[in-house]
């Protein structure tokens, strides 16, 4: 069994109000480490067997079709050990 992870983030030029809200709240709570915050989504997909290049390509097509909005989001597909 393998785990494929799809990380989805807003494109850099797209405003991220949720990330901005978190970034503004951190210093009010005493956390001063962040210069900016962006929020994203993470999908964990478990499959039987090895994660082949064909399987990664299929997951990438699924991400482009369902998991991400390619107009405003970028995504990365990777295998997690």
Phi, psi and omega in degrees: 000142179231157177243124175254132181247134174244115176260126182242129178227149173298145176298150185303329183278355180268131178297145181234083183298326179292317177297320178296321179295317178295317179299325178285328182284328184305308180295328177296335179264005176094006179261117186245016186278339190265136172264335172198160181224137172231140181258147178218192179234151177228129177244130176250122184240116178267137179231158173280141177079197182277153176273096181278169177298323178296319179294317178298321178295321178294318177295322177298319177296320178295320179296317181292329183273321190236316190280332182230156172258100188297346177290322184238354184233149169254156176218156177231132177252129181212161176264131178262133180283000000 
